[in-house]
Every structure is written in C-alpha cells, then in structure tokens.
Amino acid sequence: MTDDFSTHSETLTAPAAAAETITPSDTQDLAFVTRALYVGQGGDVAVELKSGDSVVLRNMQASVIYPLRVMRVLATGTTAADIVGLR
C-alpha cells in the first residue's frame, strides 16, 4: 500500500497512526505515552499525565477524542469505558 505521507514527521497535531485498547490499572503504566484518548462510553477518567501529574477528568463525553499525553489510566476513579489510546 502506498503512503504518500511516509516521509513526513509525525507531530502531535498529525493524525494518530496507531491505537491500543486501554485497561485501567492503578499499578501498570501504558505501553506507550498517548497523543490522545478516545472515550467510547462517557464518565470520569483518572489519569497520570506524562508530566507525572495525576488528575480525574470529570464527565468526559462519549465518542470524543481528547488530546492528552497520558502514561497511565487509573482504575480507581475511572467510570468511563471503552477507552482507546491513540499514538
């Protein structure tokens, strides 16, 4: 398959090129730092950001992509579901 953009750098504003379903965990970091999170079913999402800051993002809406650099999605405090990490 031809990729007309293969020679372009993948910046944070570029479309995601890979994705992984996230299982929230209080002890395990993600395999990668995200460029964004997709929330399939709305609710709260507790995260540890790339900076190390922890925050609970309240009332995240379903079917929205949030531009967040996340290294962990915590089980405690997360009520949203079907979360996908984009990179």
C-alpha angles and dihedrals in degrees: 000000000000118000109196090191100050092111094053121094117247104238125181090261094053120098116273115267099192139025140193133191110245124222107196114238134175092209109032126075118217117264087247139014107257128233088204144353125230114206113204098182117029128241139094121328120198111203144172108220126216088261090060093250116138121214140160110228104209126216098000108186124240121254094021130126112220118198099229131147098218128174098178137020107205122222091211108078097012115117098157118096141202092042117177126192114220124202 
